[in-house]
Amino acid sequence: MIKDWDGKKYTPKQAAQELIKDALTLALLDRWDELNGFGQEIAPHITERERQLIDDQVHKIYDRLDRYL
């Protein structure tokens, strides 16, 4: 069993799931246009409307992945 700072216990699988959730949250939801290579490539060339459409799709896909994890 793996314990966090609060003493909550995790199996290795649960710990891996949490790590993946954190990585996806940072890379996709928070700053995909800054931390993702493709995001950095397209960010200067898209309109605000296109950015919002991408954000919406990223959130939908993330939510699907989150249900799996």
Buried (B, 14 or more C-beta within 10 A) or exposed (E): EEEEEEEEEBEEEBBEBBEBBEEBEEBBEEEBBEEBEEBEEBBEEBEEEEBEEBBEEBEEEBEEEEEEE
